């Protein structure tokens, strides 16, 4: 009877209002409105707009904003047919609906149907007010009338679609559809649409995971009303009634949790972030990382990063084997953790040596026990290969050749190149030493992937990022285009894991004490980096990059693309010859210490450094001083004269433009000048 009296009171108020319209206008105009822009969840979307993750609002609820244009029209038609058929026409309160509800209540002596409009429901949701007390109902009437004067019908509908409760901490039709249907509400079946219409009327007692039969009955009532209103036909009604009701609450999307937390922290404010990630690829790689960590051992975590070479955009970022996995410290983002890179810096060492004219992939080098002052490195397997090419040395990841090249380059030049690549080398003691080449430096997976992306991009630095503002390409040069291609050509010859396809340029690494297992690889379009280990740095005996990280790398690449994208052809200036056909100074590597002895020093006496010259008949004369013949002369890294026994030669077809001339003598000594030829 109390509900019936409430409805009668509402009727009396409406009639009274009709008799005193002026007073009603004043009453409505004086209504104090609540905030009309409700707080909604911050959303992280992938490159196609798919929801990666949403953050709860302050009260712990998932509340997603909803645009009516992005909701299935069938759902909207069912909603109006069931809740408020005259929604487009009334001013916030529907007198006919109230009279009908009052008459039904009087006849049945109980509430048969409500008289609330969608606008009145929005008023209740905005203020989180109840519906039982007459004062609350009166407030909803007043607020509904005020809302209709301030907002359009589309805005009122959008508020309902955003605030409607769907059980638990779920609000809004988008959140409801994701939770109960596992999909966005843009395309729904009639049964799905009807369920979403029914749930907000009694969201807790109709929760499909707890009360599936109540949810089914409520859904079927909506379907019946929709059929009676002509929204669906009889055949659709019967088919929809046979559809099962979902009985599980799906977890809210939570992909790329570490990266999304980083974006939210670095860019607070926007409610929507559009990231470069691919949600499907991200989900597949998170599964791969979890499985790889589980099979590798207890307390092992894993990280995977995928970057597009041409853009630097991150397509997937897996920071751990599972955020909630406490035993594996899943809360630690291992894409940004500082670790020892093991042998993964060796391609940079070799590329710099190629670029400096110190060596060529087919240059021979000695892999023998060598002491570098007090530093006496050994190969990982404690064996020695003797004389072999640098190509073979890099593919076998030998330590002695890498340290010899680093000594010739200078450790400071190696760390400077790391910085040009966007890395921040963390050096023990702050001073670079020869051990940097073998992993004696702290780096992150993100930095390593950026380095390899730069090599894959022809030597131009690439900065990985999650959108166009954070990613960058084509900046500082790490090494020349020829050297970068040569590194990739060598790495494509590294034997892949069993049953894996060839064609991927990749390098593995294992840090001291088996604390980190790495594998970084690239094809013509993507770079993928993999790390496995324990986040706390505890050794993992027997964990080698080649054994545990490389298989995961190839599995990850299989998720990225069905087949490797071919590498670009070699640059025109690339010297692709056998060892015997190299210029004599490049056939056998000699240390820089030997090359810089005063009696072995070679230099270009003419033209002098910085000279501006005009083309000369017979070519540009080049005069040499010192050194041991025969000499090789290079222009911009390309041999133009080899086997030169005299200390004078001529450079044909020089200019116009800037050119760097390099001379290498028989002992490996190097001299270099840069000049300009003007027409």
C-alpha positions in Angstrom: 0.0 0.0 0.0 2.9 2.3 0.7 4.0 2.0 -3.0 0.5 2.7 -4.2 0.3 5.8 -2.0 3.6 6.9 -3.5 2.2 6.6 -7.0 -1.0 8.4 -6.0 1.1 11.2 -4.5 3.0 11.5 -7.8 -0.3 11.7 -9.7 -1.6 14.4 -7.3 1.6 16.3 -7.8 1.3 16.2 -11.6 -2.2 17.5 -11.5 -1.2 20.2 -9.1 1.6 21.1 -11.3 -0.7 21.4 -14.3 -2.8 23.8 -12.3 0.2 25.9 -11.2 2.5 25.8 -14.2 4.2 29.0 -13.3 5.0 27.7 -9.8 6.3 24.5 -11.4 8.6 26.4 -13.7 10.1 28.3 -10.7 10.4 25.1 -8.7 12.2 23.3 -11.5 14.5 26.2 -12.4 15.6 26.4 -8.8 16.7 22.8 -8.8 20.3 22.3 -7.6 21.9 19.9 -10.1 24.5 17.3 -9.2 27.7 17.1 -11.3 26.6 16.0 -14.8 29.9 14.6 -15.9 30.4 11.5 -13.8 33.9 10.2 -13.2 34.7 7.4 -15.6 37.5 4.9 -15.9 40.8 5.8 -17.5 41.0 3.5 -20.6 44.0 2.1 -22.4 43.2 1.2 -26.0 45.3 -0.7 -28.6 46.0 0.6 -32.1 42.6 -0.6 -33.3 40.6 0.8 -30.4 40.3 -2.5 -28.5 40.3 -2.1 -24.7 43.6 -3.2 -23.2 42.9 -2.1 -19.7 40.6 0.1 -17.6 41.3 1.6 -14.2 38.6 1.8 -11.5 37.2 5.1 -10.4 37.6 6.2 -6.8 34.9 4.0 -5.3 36.5 0.9 -6.9 34.0 0.6 -9.7 34.6 0.0 -13.4 32.6 2.7 -15.1 33.1 3.1 -18.8 31.8 6.1 -20.8 29.3 5.1 -23.5 28.4 6.9 -26.7 24.9 5.9 -27.9 26.3 5.8 -31.4 28.7 3.0 -30.4 25.9 0.8 -29.0 23.9 -1.7 -31.0 20.6 0.0 -32.1 18.7 -3.2 -31.2 19.7 -2.7 -27.6 18.6 0.9 -27.6 15.3 -0.1 -29.2 14.7 -2.8 -26.6 15.7 -0.4 -23.8 13.1 2.2 -24.8 10.5 -0.4 -25.5 10.9 -1.9 -22.0 11.8 1.2 -19.9 10.4 4.3 -21.5 8.5 4.1 -24.8 7.7 7.9 -24.8 11.3 8.9 -24.0 11.7 11.0 -27.2 8.6 13.0 -26.4 8.2 13.6 -22.6 9.9 16.4 -20.6 11.5 14.1 -18.0 8.3 12.8 -16.4 5.7 10.7 -18.3 2.2 11.4 -16.8 0.6 8.6 -18.8 3.1 6.1 -17.5 2.5 7.3 -13.9 -1.3 7.1 -14.3 -1.0 3.6 -15.8 1.3 2.4 -12.9 -1.0 4.0 -10.3 -4.1 2.3 -11.7 -2.3 -1.1 -11.9 -1.1 -0.7 -8.3 -4.6 0.2 -7.1 -6.2 -2.8 -8.8 -3.5 -5.3 -7.7 -2.9 -3.7 -4.3 0.9 -3.9 -5.1 3.3 -2.4 -7.5 2.9 -4.0 -10.9 5.0 -1.6 -12.9 7.0 1.5 -12.3 6.3 4.9 -13.7 9.9 6.1 -13.8 11.3 7.4 -17.0 14.9 6.9 -18.2 15.4 10.5 -17.2 14.1 9.8 -13.7 16.4 6.8 -13.5 19.4 9.0 -14.5 18.4 11.4 -11.7 18.5 8.6 -9.2 21.8 7.3 -10.5 23.4 10.7 -10.5 22.6 11.2 -6.8 22.7 7.5 -5.8 19.3 7.9 -4.2 16.8 5.2 -3.4 13.3 4.7 -4.9 11.2 3.7 -1.9 10.6 6.9 0.0 8.2 9.5 -1.4 10.7 12.3 -0.8 13.2 10.4 -2.9 10.7 9.9 -5.7 9.7 13.6 -5.6 13.4 14.6 -5.8 13.8 12.4 -8.9 10.8 14.0 -10.5 12.1 17.5 -9.9 15.7 16.6 -11.0 14.4 14.8 -14.1 12.4 17.9 -15.2 15.5 20.0 -14.6 17.8 17.6 -16.5 15.5 17.7 -19.6 15.8 21.5 -19.6 19.6 21.4 -19.4 20.5 18.4 -21.6 19.5 16.9 -24.9 17.8 13.5 -25.1 21.1 12.1 -26.4 23.0 13.4 -23.4 20.4 12.0 -21.0 20.7 8.6 -22.8 24.4 8.7 -22.6 24.3 9.3 -18.9 22.1 6.3 -18.5 24.4 4.1 -20.6 27.3 5.3 -18.5 25.8 4.9 -15.0 23.4 2.0 -15.2 24.5 -0.8 -12.7 25.2 -4.3 -13.9 26.1 -6.1 -10.7 29.1 -5.9 -8.4 31.4 -3.0 -9.2 30.3 -2.8 -12.9 28.6 0.3 -14.2 27.6 1.3 -17.7 26.6 -0.8 -20.7 30.1 -1.1 -22.1 31.4 -2.5 -18.8 28.4 -4.7 -18.5 28.8 -6.2 -22.0 32.5 -6.9 -21.4 31.8 -8.5 -18.0 28.9 -10.7 -18.9 29.3 -11.2 -22.6 33.0 -10.8 -23.2 32.5 -8.2 -26.0 31.8 -4.6 -26.6 28.1 -3.6 -27.0 28.5 -2.5 -30.6 27.1 -5.7 -32.0 24.7 -7.9 -30.0 22.3 -10.7 -30.5 18.7 -10.2 -29.4 19.3 -12.4 -26.4 22.4 -10.5 -25.4 20.7 -7.1 -25.8 17.7 -8.2 -23.8 19.9 -9.4 -20.9 21.7 -6.0 -20.8 18.4 -4.2 -20.7 17.2 -6.4 -17.8 20.1 -6.4 -15.5 20.1 -2.8 -14.3 16.6 -3.2 -12.9 17.8 -5.5 -10.2 21.6 -5.9 -10.7 22.4 -8.0 -7.7 19.4 -10.4 -7.6 19.8 -11.0 -11.4 23.5 -11.5 -11.6 24.0 -14.2 -14.1 26.9 -15.8 -12.2 24.8 -16.1 -9.0 21.2 -16.2 -10.1 21.2 -17.5 -13.7 17.5 -18.4 -13.6 16.4 -15.0 -12.4 18.6 -13.4 -15.1 16.9 -15.7 -17.7 13.4 -14.8 -16.6 14.2 -11.1 -16.6 15.7 -11.4 -20.0 12.7 -13.2 -21.4 10.4 -10.5 -20.1 12.4 -7.9 -22.0 12.2 -10.1 -25.1 8.4 -10.4 -24.8 8.0 -6.6 -24.4 10.2 -6.0 -27.4 8.1 -8.4 -29.5 4.9 -6.8 -28.3 6.3 -3.4 -29.3 7.4 -4.7 -32.7 11.1 -4.4 -32.1 11.6 -8.1 -32.9 9.4 -10.6 -34.6 7.9 -13.8 -33.2 10.6 -16.1 -34.7 13.4 -14.0 -33.3 11.6 -14.0 -29.9 11.5 -17.8 -29.8 15.1 -18.2 -31.0 16.4 -15.7 -28.4 14.5 -17.4 -25.6 16.4 -20.6 -26.3 19.8 -18.9 -26.1 21.7 -19.8 -22.9 22.4 -17.1 -20.3 26.1 -16.6 -19.5 26.8 -17.8 -16.0 30.4 -16.5 -15.6 31.7 -13.1 -14.8 34.6 -12.5 -17.1 37.6 -10.6 -15.7 38.0 -7.1 -16.9 40.6 -6.7 -19.7 44.1 -6.3 -18.1 46.7 -6.5 -20.9 50.1 -4.9 -20.8 49.7 -4.0 -17.2 53.3 -2.7 -16.7 53.3 -0.5 -19.8 49.8 0.8 -19.1 50.8 1.7 -15.5 53.8 3.5 -16.9 51.6 5.5 -19.4 49.1 6.4 -16.7 51.9 7.6 -14.4 53.7 9.6 -17.1 50.6 11.1 -18.7 48.0 11.7 -16.1 44.8 13.5 -17.1 43.4 12.0 -20.3 40.6 9.5 -19.9 41.6 7.6 -23.0 45.1 6.6 -24.2 45.5 5.1 -27.7 48.6 3.0 -27.7 50.5 1.3 -30.5 50.0 -2.2 -29.1 48.1 -5.0 -30.7 45.7 -6.5 -28.1 45.6 -9.9 -29.8 49.4 -10.2 -30.1 49.8 -8.9 -26.5 47.5 -11.6 -25.2 49.3 -14.3 -27.1 52.7 -13.2 -25.9 51.6 -12.9 -22.3 50.6 -16.5 -22.6 53.9 -17.5 -24.1 55.9 -15.7 -21.4 53.9 -17.4 -18.6 54.4 -20.8 -20.1 58.2 -20.2 -20.8 58.7 -19.1 -17.2 56.8 -22.1 -15.8 58.8 -24.6 -17.8 62.1 -22.9 -17.1 61.8 -23.3 -13.4 60.3 -21.9 -10.1 60.6 -18.2 -9.4 61.5 -17.5 -13.0 60.0 -14.6 -14.8 60.0 -13.6 -18.5 59.7 -10.5 -20.5 59.1 -9.9 -24.2 59.2 -6.6 -26.2 58.2 -6.2 -29.9 59.0 -3.1 -31.8 58.4 -2.0 -35.4 61.7 -1.1 -37.0 60.4 1.6 -39.3 58.5 3.5 -36.7 59.9 2.5 -33.3 56.3 1.8 -32.2 55.8 -1.0 -29.6 53.4 -3.7 -30.7 53.6 -5.7 -27.6 55.2 -5.3 -24.1 55.2 -8.2 -21.6 56.9 -7.1 -18.4 56.6 -10.3 -16.5 55.2 -13.9 -16.4 52.1 -12.6 -14.7 51.3 -9.5 -12.6 49.6 -11.4 -9.8 52.3 -14.1 -9.6 54.0 -13.2 -6.4 56.4 -16.1 -6.4 57.9 -14.9 -9.6 57.7 -11.2 -8.5 55.4 -10.5 -11.4 55.0 -6.9 -10.2 58.5 -6.1 -11.5 58.6 -4.8 -15.1 61.6 -6.7 -16.5 61.5 -4.7 -19.8 62.9 -1.8 -17.8 64.9 -3.6 -15.1 68.7 -2.9 -15.3 70.5 -6.2 -15.9 73.8 -7.5 -17.4 73.3 -8.0 -21.2 75.9 -10.9 -21.5 77.0 -11.2 -25.1 74.1 -9.2 -26.6 76.4 -6.1 -27.1 78.8 -8.0 -29.3 77.0 -7.0 -32.6 77.5 -3.4 -31.6 81.2 -4.0 -31.1 81.6 -5.7 -34.5 79.5 -3.1 -36.3 81.7 -0.3 -34.9 84.8 -2.1 -35.9 83.5 -2.6 -39.5 82.4 1.0 -39.6 85.9 2.3 -38.5 87.7 0.3 -41.2 89.4 -1.9 -38.6 87.9 -5.1 -39.9 85.5 -6.8 -42.3 83.3 -9.8 -41.6 85.8 -12.0 -43.5 88.8 -10.5 -41.7 90.8 -13.2 -39.8 91.4 -13.0 -36.1 93.2 -15.1 -33.6 91.1 -16.7 -30.8 93.8 -17.7 -28.4 94.4 -17.2 -24.7 95.2 -13.5 -24.3 95.9 -11.2 -21.4 94.8 -7.5 -21.7 96.9 -6.2 -18.8 95.4 -7.8 -15.7 92.2 -8.7 -17.5 92.3 -12.3 -18.8 88.9 -13.2 -20.3 88.0 -16.7 -21.4 85.5 -18.1 -23.8 82.3 -19.4 -22.3 83.2 -23.0 -23.0 86.8 -22.6 -21.9 88.1 -23.6 -25.4 89.9 -21.8 -28.2 89.3 -21.8 -32.0 92.6 -20.5 -33.2 92.5 -18.5 -36.5 89.0 -17.8 -37.8 87.0 -15.1 -39.5 85.1 -12.4 -37.6 81.9 -13.7 -39.1 82.5 -17.1 -37.5 83.7 -15.5 -34.2 80.5 -13.5 -33.9 78.3 -16.4 -34.8 80.0 -18.5 -32.2 79.9 -15.6 -29.7 83.6 -15.9 -28.8 84.8 -13.6 -26.1 88.5 -13.0 -27.0 87.8 -11.6 -30.5 85.1 -9.2 -29.1 87.5 -7.9 -26.4 90.3 -7.5 -29.0 88.0 -5.4 -31.2 86.9 -3.4 -28.1 90.5 -2.7 -27.2 91.1 -1.4 -30.7 87.9 0.7 -30.7 88.4 1.9 -27.1 85.8 1.1 -24.4 84.8 4.8 -24.2 83.9 4.7 -27.9 81.7 1.7 -27.3 79.8 3.3 -24.4 79.5 6.5 -26.5 77.9 4.4 -29.3 75.5 2.9 -26.7 74.4 6.4 -25.8 73.9 7.4 -29.4 71.6 4.4 -29.6 69.5 5.8 -26.8 70.9 3.6 -24.1 72.1 4.6 -20.6 75.0 2.3 -19.8 75.3 1.8 -16.0 79.0 1.3 -15.4 80.5 -0.3 -12.3 82.8 2.4 -10.9 81.6 4.8 -13.7 84.6 4.1 -16.0 84.2 1.9 -19.1 86.6 -1.1 -19.4 87.0 -3.9 -21.8 84.5 -6.0 -19.8 81.7 -3.9 -21.2 81.9 -5.9 -24.4 81.0 -9.1 -22.4 78.2 -7.7 -20.4 80.0 -5.7 -17.7 77.5 -2.9 -17.8 73.9 -2.5 -16.8 71.2 -2.1 -19.5 67.4 -2.8 -20.0 65.6 -5.0 -22.4 63.9 -1.9 -23.8 67.3 -0.3 -24.5 68.7 -3.5 -26.1 65.6 -3.8 -28.4 66.2 -0.1 -29.3 69.8 -0.8 -30.1 69.0 -3.8 -32.4 66.2 -1.7 -34.0 68.8 0.9 -34.9 71.1 -1.7 -36.4 68.1 -3.2 -38.4 67.2 0.4 -39.6 70.6 0.8 -41.2 72.5 2.2 -38.3 70.1 5.1 -37.4 69.0 5.2 -33.8 65.5 4.1 -33.0 63.7 4.9 -29.7 60.9 2.5 -28.8 57.6 4.1 -27.7 54.0 3.4 -27.3 52.7 6.2 -29.6 54.0 8.7 -32.1 55.0 11.2 -29.4 57.2 8.7 -27.5 58.7 6.7 -30.4 61.4 8.2 -32.6 63.4 7.0 -35.6 66.0 8.4 -38.0 67.9 10.4 -35.4 71.5 10.0 -34.3 73.6 7.6 -36.4 75.0 4.6 -34.4 77.1 3.2 -37.3 77.2 3.4 -41.1 74.7 1.7 -43.3 77.2 -0.8 -44.7 78.4 -1.9 -41.2 74.8 -2.3 -40.0 74.0 -4.5 -43.0 77.1 -6.5 -42.4 76.2 -7.2 -38.8 72.7 -8.3 -39.9 74.2 -10.5 -42.6 76.4 -12.2 -40.0 73.6 -12.7 -37.5 71.3 -14.2 -40.1 73.8 -17.1 -40.3 73.5 -18.0 -36.6 72.0 -21.5 -36.3 68.4 -21.3 -35.1 66.9 -23.6 -32.4 65.8 -27.0 -33.5 62.8 -27.0 -35.9 63.0 -23.2 -36.2 63.1 -21.5 -39.6 66.2 -19.7 -40.8 66.4 -16.1 -41.8 66.2 -14.3 -38.5 69.1 -12.1 -37.5 69.5 -12.8 -33.8 71.9 -13.0 -30.9 71.7 -14.7 -27.6 73.4 -13.8 -24.3 73.9 -15.2 -20.8 75.1 -13.0 -18.0 77.7 -13.9 -15.4 76.4 -16.6 -13.1 73.5 -17.5 -15.4 71.4 -14.6 -13.9 70.0 -13.5 -17.2 69.2 -15.3 -20.4 68.7 -13.1 -23.5 67.7 -13.4 -27.1 67.2 -10.4 -29.4 66.4 -10.8 -33.1 65.0 -8.9 -36.1 63.8 -9.4 -39.6 63.0 -6.8 -42.2 60.1 -5.3 -40.2 60.2 -6.1 -36.5 62.6 -6.5 -33.6 61.8 -8.9 -30.7 63.6 -9.0 -27.4 63.3 -11.8 -24.8 64.6 -12.0 -21.3 64.3 -14.9 -18.7 65.7 -15.1 -15.2 64.8 -14.3 -11.6 63.9 -10.7 -10.9 65.9 -10.7 -7.7 69.1 -11.5 -9.6 69.6 -15.0 -8.1 71.6 -17.3 -10.4 69.6 -19.9 -12.5 72.1 -22.7 -13.0 72.0 -24.1 -16.5 70.0 -21.3 -18.0 71.7 -20.3 -21.2 70.3 -17.7 -23.6 70.6 -20.1 -26.5 68.8 -22.9 -24.7 65.9 -21.1 -23.0 65.6 -17.6 -24.5 66.2 -18.4 -28.2 63.2 -20.8 -28.5 61.0 -18.3 -26.9 62.3 -15.6 -29.3 61.3 -17.7 -32.3 57.9 -18.6 -30.8 57.3 -14.9 -30.2 58.2 -14.1 -33.8 55.8 -16.7 -34.9 53.1 -14.8 -33.1 54.1 -11.5 -34.7 54.2 -12.7 -38.3 53.7 -16.1 -40.1 57.0 -15.7 -41.9 60.1 -13.6 -41.6 60.1 -10.4 -43.6 63.2 -10.5 -45.9 66.1 -8.2 -45.1 67.0 -5.3 -47.4 69.7 -5.9 -50.1 73.2 -4.8 -49.2 74.0 -1.1 -49.8 75.9 -0.4 -53.0 79.2 0.4 -51.2 79.2 -3.0 -49.4 82.3 -5.1 -50.1 81.2 -8.7 -50.4 84.3 -10.7 -51.0 86.2 -13.6 -49.5 89.1 -13.1 -47.2 91.7 -13.6 -49.9 90.1 -10.8 -52.0 90.1 -8.2 -49.2 92.6 -5.3 -49.2 95.7 -6.7 -47.6 95.4 -4.7 -44.3 91.8 -6.1 -43.8 92.8 -9.8 -44.3 94.2 -10.2 -40.8 93.1 -8.2 -37.7 95.9 -6.5 -35.8 95.5 -4.6 -32.6 95.4 -0.8 -32.5 98.4 -0.8 -30.1 100.5 -2.3 -32.9 99.0 0.0 -35.5 99.9 3.1 -33.5 103.6 2.5 -32.9 105.5 5.6 -34.1 107.6 3.7 -36.6 104.4 2.2 -38.1 102.2 5.3 -38.2 100.8 6.1 -41.6 99.1 9.4 -42.6 97.8 11.2 -45.6 100.2 14.0 -46.3 98.1 15.4 -49.2 95.4 16.6 -49.3 95.4 18.0 -45.7 92.5 17.7 -43.3 89.7 20.2 -44.2 91.1 21.1 -47.6 88.8 22.5 -50.3 90.0 21.3 -53.7 88.9 21.6 -57.4 88.8 18.5 -59.7 92.3 17.9 -61.2 93.3 16.3 -64.5 94.3 12.7 -63.9 92.4 12.5 -60.6 92.9 13.9 -57.1 96.4 13.2 -56.0 96.8 11.4 -52.7 100.2 11.4 -51.0 101.1 9.2 -48.0 103.7 9.5 -45.3 105.0 6.7 -43.1 103.5 3.2 -42.7 104.4 -0.1 -44.3 103.4 -0.9 -47.9 101.3 -2.2 -49.5 98.6 0.4 -48.8 94.8 0.4 -49.3 93.1 3.7 -50.0 89.3 4.0 -49.2 86.9 6.8 -50.1 83.9 7.0 -47.7 84.8 3.4 -46.6 84.8 2.0 -50.2 88.2 0.7 -51.4 89.4 2.7 -54.5 93.1 1.6 -54.6 94.6 -1.6 -53.1 98.1 -3.1 -53.2 99.6 0.4 -53.6 103.4 0.0 -53.1 104.3 3.7 -53.6 103.3 6.6 -51.3 101.5 8.4 -54.0 98.4 7.6 -56.0 95.4 9.3 -57.6 91.7 9.2 -56.8 89.6 9.1 -59.9 86.1 10.7 -60.2 86.3 12.6 -56.9 83.6 15.0 -56.1 81.9 17.2 -56.1 81.1 17.1 -52.4 82.6 16.0 -49.1 84.7 12.8 -49.0 86.6 11.0 -46.2 89.9 9.4 -47.4 91.3 6.5 -45.4 94.6 4.8 -45.8 95.5 1.4 -44.2 99.0 0.0 -44.3 100.2 -3.6 -44.3 100.4 -3.5 -40.5 96.8 -2.2 -40.0 97.8 1.4 -39.2 95.1 3.8 -40.3 95.3 7.4 -41.4 92.2 9.5 -42.3 91.3 13.0 -43.6 88.1 14.7 -44.7 88.1 17.1 -47.7 85.7 18.9 -50.0 85.8 18.8 -53.8 84.1 21.8 -55.5 83.5 22.1 -59.2 
